[in-house]
Amino acid sequence: MTDHFPTRRRSLRLATSVLVAGLLCSGALQAQSLRPSSQLNLLRAQSASTGPRTVDYIVALVNSEPVTNNEVRQRLVRVEQQLTQQGAALPPRAELARQVLEQLVSERAQIQEAKELGIRVDEATLLQAEQSIAAQNQLPLDEFRRRLAAEGMDNNRLRNELSNQILLQRVREREVEARVQVTESDIDDYIREQRDNTDLSDLQLNLAHVLVLVPESADPARVTALQARAQQVADRARAGGDFAALAREFSDAPEKVNGGEFGLRPADRLPGLFVESTRALRPGEIAGPVRSPAGFHVLKLLEKRQAGLPDVVVTQTRASHILLRVSPSLTAQAAAERLGQYRQQIVSGAASFANLAREHSQDGSAREGGDLGWASPGQFVPEFEEVMNSLKPGEISQPLASRFGVHLIQVTERRDQQLSQREQREIVRGLLRERKSAEALSTWLQDVRGRAFVEYREAPSF
């Protein structure tokens, strides 16, 4: 992996470009980042009104700091638009407004906590956040600001919201994430718990089999001969023989045309004999011959998925990238234009991706020609991984803005890879860290909210 380009962190980290702090999820408003394509629309929604504007007034005080009716209205419109885009059912508007108000109260208390702890957002960080949003909307920063102004959105209000979101991110990381620890014992306990799960609906198996059919009229000698035939198949399979070829040659089952493969299925939709014979196996291992009323079966476990446990076999991608970091001297738009020129040189054959990466990339992978090595799903930040996954081997992306800068991505190879035990444990570590972080965040939020003095005034109007 690289020295500088961070892998995805399955915890509390949010992109600094998050503008909408909430959406409805199981009746509760929770923090959520946006897809880049939706951000400008949501900014427009922020300045929109569902009716004539009312005179602004205070709806609540949080430690003597006001939350106004217009703040509730603006957030409410954004949340409603996001829910509509997602196809979610909208709750009654009064109920949604109440939840929006509670979220604003909670955020205000957290921001106050951040400031009391001395957490600040400097101008350079704020400018980079603005540039990142502009780049994700494929606009220069000046044009982005003009578009917002034309839509009635005050740029100072945008910057204030960005500053608040960065403060929320930093205080949560400081107070929660750094305190979350996942031990080896935690991982062992989790794996043991999942493997001891006896609910077949949580287990999926992909099996291949060879059936040596035993006719109902077969005498003992014939049965013995057929069993020996099945044993021969099992021995050859265990010795490394091509199971699909063995199925096509020896199997009497319809699946022989597919190399004996059933495909991935829930265990409760497979014969009980097959499940009991293979559930303790590792992928690639052989069971049998086992006897059923139909005959003798030789079974191979191709894939096993247990709910709560990482897949044993994953599709990995090998990609390279060129990263240009946004700074006061290099705007996101200028970085995207420069990477667009590099892309043209590569496509035309005038330069190689690796040479341009070595010369220009501002990432530790530059010395390797931008090569990021083999990556499993979830290893990179979502905005990077989404574009990477859309590319075929050999393809080069358009310039992509992420929270770390602007990238040009080239996918070189893909493969299905069986994860080592260590890799599986690292995935479990990430899952447990995410779970513990969520629990710790919930506890911290309740504590901050409980310590805040909140006085409700008039109900919000919308």
BAZA-241071 format. One record per atom (N, C-alpha, C): x, y, z negated. Coordinates in steps of 0.2 Angstrom, whole numbers, plus 5000, padded with zeros to 4 digits. Atoms other than C-alpha are relative to their C-alpha. Example, Ala and Ser with C-alpha at 12.3 -4.5 7.8 and 13.67 -1.06 7.14 Angstrom:
2
500449945000/506249784961/500450065000/499649945001/506849954964/499650054997/
This chain:
462
500449945000/500050005000/500450065000/499649944999/500550185002/500250034993/499949975006/501350294989/499550064998/500449945001/500150434991/499350005002/500750004998/498550395000/499649954995/500350045005/497450334986/499549955002/500550054999/496450174986/499450024997/500649995003/494650174982/500049994992/500150015007/494250194963/499349994998/500750025001/492650104958/499950024993/500149985007/492350214943/499650075001/500449945000/491750394940/500250055005/499849954996/492750484953/499550025006/500449974995/491750594965/500450045005/499749964996/492150684980/499950074998/500149935002/492450874977/499550035005/500549984995/491250894992/499349994998/500750025002/489750834982/499650064999/500449945001/488450974983/499349984996/500750015003/486850884977/500249954994/499750045005/487150814960/499549944998/500450065003/485650694959/499549985006/500550034997/484350584967/499649964996/500450045005/482950484960/500249935001/499850075000/483450304956/499749974994/500350045005/482350194946/499750054995/500349955005/481550344938/500550054997/499549955003/483150434933/500450035005/499549964995/484250564942/500749984998/499450025001/485950504944/500550045005/499649974996/487550574951/500149965007/500050034993/487750534970/500450045005/499749964995/488950594984/499549995006/500450004994/488250625001/500449985006/499750014993/488650575019/500150065003/499849934997/489550715028/499550035004/500549974995/488250725041/499450034997/500649975003/486850765029/500250064995/499949945005/487750905019/499850065002/500249944998/487451045030/499250015000/500750005000/485551005031/499850014993/500149995007/485550995012/500150074998/499849935001/486351165011/499450045002/500649964997/484951225022/499449994996/500650015005/483651145011/500150044994/499949965007/484451234996/499750075001/500249934999/484051405004/499250005002/500750004998/482251345009/499650014995/500549995005/480751375000/499349975002/500650044998/479151274999/499450055000/500649955001/478051434997/500350074999/499749945001/478251614993/500450004993/499550005005/479651654981/499650034994/500349975006/479051684963/500650044997/499549975004/479951804951/500349954996/499650055004/481351714943/499950014992/500150005008/481251674924/500449954997/499650055004/482151574911/499549944998/500450065002/481451394909/500349974994/499750035006/482651334896/500750044998/499449975002/484151394886/500449944997/499550055002/485651274883/500650034997/499549975004/486751334869/500050085002/500149924998/486051514873/500150015007/499949984993/486451494892/499449985004/500650014997/484951504903/500049955006/500250044994/484251384916/499450035003/500549964997/483151474928/499549965004/500450034995/481651434938/500249995007/499850014993/482451464954/500549945001/499550055000/483851344950/499649935000/500450064999/482551204947/499750005007/500350004994/481651254963/500549985005/499550024995/483251244973/500249935000/499850075001/483851074966/499449965002/500650054998/482051004968/499949995008/500150014992/481951044987/500649965002/499550044998/483650964989/499949934999/500150075002/483250804980/499449975004/500650024996/481550794989/500349985007/499850024993/482450805006/500449945000/499650065000/483750675001/499649945000/500450065001/482450554995/499649995007/500350014994/481450585011/500449975006/499650024995/482950555022/500249924999/499950075001/483250385013/499449965000/500650045000/481450335015/499749984994/500250015006/481150334997/499350034998/500749975001/479350364990/500250064995/499949945004/479250534982/499549994994/500550005006/478550534964/499650075000/500449935000/477250674959/500550054999/499549945000/478150844961/500150024993/499949975007/477850894943/500549954996/499550045003/478750734937/500750015002/499449994997/480150754949/500350074997/499749945003/480350934943/500250004993/499850015007/480350884925/500749965000/499350035000/481850764929/500550045002/499549954997/482750894939/500250054994/499849955006/482651014924/500449974995/499650035005/483250884912/500749995003/499350014997/484750844924/500450075000/499749945000/485151034925/500250024993/499949995007/485051044906/500649964998/499450055002/486250894904/500750035004/499449984997/487450964917/500350074997/499849945003/487451134909/500449994994/499750025007/487951054892/500749975002/499450034998/489350954901/500550055002/499649944997/490051114910/500250044994/499849965006/490051204893/500649964996/499550045003/491051054886/500650005003/499449994996/492251064900/500450064999/499749945001/492551244897/500350014993/499850005007/492751224878/500749965000/499450045000/494151094882/500550035004/499549974996/495051214893/500149985007/500050024994/494651134909/499850065005/500149954995/494751254924/500149985007/500050024992/494551254943/500450065003/499749944997/495851364952/499850015007/500249984993/495651454968/500249955005/499850054995/496651334978/499649945000/500450065000/495651184973/499350025003/500649984998/494051284976/500050015008/499949994992/494651334994/500049935003/499950074996/495151154998/499349975000/500750035000/493351094993/499650035005/500449974995/492551225004/500349985007/499750024993/493751175019/499849935001/500250074999/493350995016/499349995003/500750004998/491451025018/500050035007/500049974993/491751135033/500249955005/499750054996/492851005041/499549945001/500550064999/491550865038/499450025004/500549974995/490250975047/500350025006/499749994993/491550995061/500050085001/500049934999/491651185058/500650034997/499549965003/493051305055/499750044994/500349975007/492851385037/499650065002/500449944999/492351555044/499449995003/500650014997/491051485055/499549974996/500450035005/490451375041/499650054996/500349955004/490151525030/499550045004/500549964996/489351625044/499349965001/500650044999/488151475047/499650004994/500350005006/487751465029/499650074998/500349945001/487451655028/499450015004/500649994996/486251645043/499449964998/500650045003/485251515034/499850034993/500249975006/485151625019/500349984994/499750035006/486351535008/500650054998/499549965002/487451644998/500749964998/499350045000/489351584999/500250004992/499850005007/489651644981/499649944996/500450055003/488251524975/500349935002/499750064998/489051384985/500649994996/499350015004/490751414977/499949994993/500150025007/489951414960/499849934999/500250075001/489151254963/500549955001/499450044999/490751174970/500450004993/499649995006/491651244954/499749954995/500350045005/490351164943/500149925001/499950074999/490450994952/500749984998/499350025002/492350994950/500149994993/500050005007/492151034932/499749944997/500350065002/490950894930/500449945001/499650054999/492050774938/500649994996/499450005004/493650824928/499849984993/500250015007/492750824911/499849924999/500250075000/492050654915/500649955000/499350044999/493750584920/500350004993/499649995007/494550654904/499749974994/500350025006/493250604892/499849935000/500250074999/492750434899/500549955003/499650054995/493750354913/500749984996/499350025003/495450364904/500049964994/500150045006/494750274889/499749935001/500350074999/494050124898/500649955002/499550054999/495149974897/499749935002/500350064999/494849804905/500649954999/499450045001/495949664898/499949935004/500050064996/496449494905/499449954997/500550045003/495249414892/499350025002/500649974998/493849524898/499849965007/500150034993/494149454916/499849924999/500150075001/494249274910/499349984997/500650005003/492649294900/499450015006/500449994995/491749364915/499949945005/499950064995/492349224927/499649944997/500350065003/491849094915/499250004999/500749995001/490149164912/499649995007/500350014993/489749174931/500149935002/499950074998/490448994934/499549964996/500550055004/489348924920/499350025002/500749984998/487849004928/499749945004/500350064997/486748854933/499450025004/500549984995/485448954943/500249995007/499850014993/485548884960/499950065005/500249944995/484749044968/500650055000/499449955000/486349134963/500649975003/499550034997/487449014972/499949995008/500050024993/487749004991/500549965003/499550044998/488648875000/500049995008/499950024993/489248845018/500349945001/499750065000/489448665021/500049975007/500050044994/489948555035/499949924998/500050075002/489548365035/500049965007/500050064995/489748205045/499549954997/500550055003/488248085043/500249945004/500050074997/488547905047/499449964998/500650025001/486847845049/499949924998/500150075002/486347675040/499249985002/500750024999/484747595048/499749974994/500450035006/483447535036/500149925000/500050084999/483647355043/500749985000/499350025000/485547355041/500149954994/499850055005/486247205032/500650024996/499449985004/487547215018/500750015004/499450004996/488947175031/500050075004/500049944996/488347315042/500150074996/499949955005/488247435027/500750014998/499250005002/490047395022/500450035006/499649984994/490647425040/499950085001/500149934999/489747595041/500350044994/499649975005/490447645024/500750015001/499350004998/492147605030/500150055005/499949954995/491847715045/500050074997/500049945003/491347855034/500650024996/499449995004/492847835023/500650025005/499549984996/493947845038/500050075002/500149924998/493248015043/500250044994/499849965006/493448075025/500850004999/499350005000/495248015025/500450045005/499749964995/495648095041/499950084999/500149935002/494848255035/500450034995/499549985006/495848255019/500750015002/499349994998/497448235029/500150065005/500049944996/497048395038/499750005007/500450004993/496048335053/499550055001/500549954998/494948455062/499349974999/500750025003/493248435053/499550005006/500549994994/492248505068/500149955005/499950054995/493048385080/499849934997/500250075003/492748235068/499250005000/500750005000/490948285066/499749995007/500350014993/490648295085/500249935002/499850074998/491548125087/499649954996/500350065004/490748025072/499350014998/500749995003/489148115066/499449985003/500650024997/487448055069/499550054998/500549945002/486648225062/500050055006/500149954994/485948355074/500550064999/499549945000/487248485067/500749985003/499350024997/488648385076/500250055005/499949954995/488448515090/500450064997/499649955003/489048645078/500649984996/499450035004/490448545071/499849984993/500250035006/489348485057/499850064995/500149945004/489148665050/499250024999/500649975002/487548715041/499950075000/500049935001/487948895039/499950024993/500149985007/487848995023/499350004998/500650005002/486348955013/499950004992/500150005008/485648974995/500049924998/500050075002/486048814986/499449964999/500750035001/484248784981/499649985007/500350024993/483848765000/500549945003/499650064998/485148625002/499849944996/500150065004/484948444997/500450004993/499650015006/485348414979/500649964999/499450045000/486548284982/500650035003/499549974997/487548394993/500350064995/499849955005/487548534980/500449974994/499650035006/488148424966/500649975002/499450034997/489448344977/500650055001/499549954997/490248504982/500150064996/500049945004/489848644969/500750014996/499350005003/491548604960/500650015004/499550004996/492548604975/500250075002/499749944997/493648744982/499950005008/500150004993/493348805000/500649965004/499550044996/494248685012/500049934997/500050065002/494048535001/499449955002/500550054997/493148375005/499749964995/500350055005/491848264996/499749945004/500350064997/491248095000/500549955002/500650004998/490847985007/499549994994/500650015004/489147994997/499449975003/500650044997/487647894999/499450034999/500749985000/485947955003/499549955003/500550054996/484347865010/500250005007/499950004993/484947915027/500649975002/499350034998/486747855026/500550024996/499449985004/488447905021/500250075003/499849934998/488948085021/500750024998/499449975002/490648165021/499950085001/500249935001/490548345016/500650054999/499449955001/491748495018/499750074998/500249945002/491548655008/500350055004/499749954996/491848795020/500050074997/500149945004/491248945009/499649994994/500550005006/490548974992/500050074997/500149935003/489849134985/499549994994/500450005007/489249154967/499850074999/500249935001/488249304963/500450024994/499649975005/489349414952/500749995001/499350014999/490949344958/500250025008/499849984994/492049404973/500049955005/500050054994/491949314990/500749975000/499450035000/493349194991/500450025007/499749984993/493549235010/499750075002/500249934998/493449415016/500350025006/499849984994/493649505032/500550064998/499549945001/495249615031/500250035006/499949964994/495749755042/500850034999/499349975000/497549815046/499950065004/500149944997/497549995050/500650044999/499549945001/498750145052/499650065000/500349935000/498450325049/500550055000/499649945000/499150495051/499650054995/500449965005/498650605036/500350075000/499849935001/498750795036/499650034994/500349985007/498450875019/499850085001/500349934999/497351035019/500450044994/499749955004/498251185011/499850075002/500149934998/498151375011/500350015007/499749994994/499351365026/499849965006/500250054995/498451225035/499249994998/500750015001/496551235036/499849935002/500250064998/495551075038/499850005008/500250004993/494951135055/500750005004/499450004996/496751175061/500349935000/499850075001/497250995054/499649965005/500450044996/495850915064/500250025008/499849984993/496351015080/500749975002/499350034999/498150955078/500049935001/500150075000/497650775075/499749985007/500350014993/496550785091/500550005005/499550004995/498050835101/500549945000/499650075000/499050685094/499649945003/500550054997/497550575099/500150005007/500050004992/497650635117/500749985002/499350024998/499550605117/500049925000/500050075001/499250425111/499649975006/500450034995/497850385123/500350015007/499749994993/498750455138/500749965001/499350044999/500350355134/500650044999/499549965000/501350505131/500450004993/499750025006/501750455113/499749944996/500250055004/501550315101/499750024993/500349985006/500450315086/500550004994/499550015005/501950245075/500550065000/499549945000/503150385081/499750064997/500449945002/501850525078/499950004992/500150015007/501550455061/500650014996/499449995003/503350445056/500250085000/499849934999/503550625062/499650054996/500449955002/502050715056/499649984993/500550025005/501050605043/500350034993/499849985007/501050675025/499849954995/500150065004/500850505017/500649964999/499550055001/501950375010/500149955005/499950054995/501550265024/500350025007/499749974994/502350385037/500749965002/499450044998/504050285036/499949945003/500150074997/503150125041/499550025006/500449994994/502350215056/499350014999/500749995002/500750245046/499649944998/500350065002/500450065043/499849994993/500250015007/499350035028/499949934998/500050075002/499549845028/499349975000/500750035000/498049725026/499650024994/500449975005/496649795017/499349964999/500650045001/495149705009/499450054999/500649955001/493349785008/500150034993/500049965006/493249924995/500750034998/499449975002/495049964995/500250075001/499949934998/494950135003/499450044998/500649955002/493850284999/499549995005/500550014995/492150265007/500050035006/500149964993/492250405020/500649975005/499450034996/493950325026/499849935003/500150074998/493350145026/499450005005/500650004995/491650185035/500250015007/499849994993/492550255050/500549945002/499550064998/493950115050/499649945002/500450064998/492549985050/499750005006/500449994994/491750055065/500449995006/499550014995/493350035075/500149935002/499750074997/493849885086/500750005000/499250004999/495649825086/500250045006/499749964994/496649945097/499650075000/500449934999/495350095095/500350054995/499849945004/495850265088/499450044998/500549955002/494650375078/500150075002/499949935000/494250555080/500250024993/499849975007/494950665066/499549994995/500550015005/494150625050/500250034993/499949965007/494050735034/499849954994/500250035007/494150645017/500250054995/499849965006/494450715000/500850014999/499250005000/496350685003/500350045006/499749964995/496550785019/499649985006/500350024993/496150745038/500449955003/499750064998/496550575045/499949995008/500150034994/496850495062/500149934999/499950075001/496550305061/500049965006/499950054995/497050165072/499949934997/500150075002/496449985069/500449965004/499550054996/497749855074/499749935000/500250075001/497049685068/499449994995/500550025005/495649605059/500149924999/499950075002/495649435050/499549984995/500350025005/494649325039/500549964995/499550025004/495749295024/499749974993/500250025007/495549185008/500450034995/499749965005/495949284993/500449954995/499650045005/497249224981/499650014993/500349995006/496749204963/500150074997/499849935003/497649364958/499650055003/500549954997/496649464971/499349994998/500750005003/495049394965/499950034993/500049975006/495449444948/500050075000/500049935000/495849614953/499450035002/500749974998/494149634962/499649994993/500450005006/493349574945/500250054996/499849955004/494449694936/499650075002/500349944998/493749834947/499250004998/500750005002/491949774944/499950014993/500149995007/492149764926/500250084998/499949935002/492949934925/499450055002/500549974998/491550004935/499450004995/500650015005/490249934923/500250034993/499849965006/491249994908/499950075000/500049934999/491450164915/499350035000/500749985000/489550174918/499750004993/500350005007/489150124900/500350054996/499749945004/490450244893/499750065002/500349934998/489750384904/499450014997/500649995002/488050354899/500050024992/499949985007/488550354880/500250074999/499749935001/489550514882/499550055002/500549954998/488150604892/499550014994/500549995005/486950564878/500350034994/499749965006/488150624865/500150075001/500049934998/488450784874/499350045000/500649975000/486650814877/499750004993/500249995007/486250774859/500350054996/499749945004/487450904852/499850075003/500249944998/486751034863/499450034997/500649975003/485451154856/499650035007/500449994994/484051164870/499450034997/500649975001/482651284869/499650005007/500449994994/481251264882/499650065000/500449944999/480351414888/499449985004/500650014995/479051424902/500249945004/499950054995/478751274913/500250025006/499849984993/479551284930/499450005005/500650004995/478351334944/500449985007/499850024993/478551264962/499550005005/
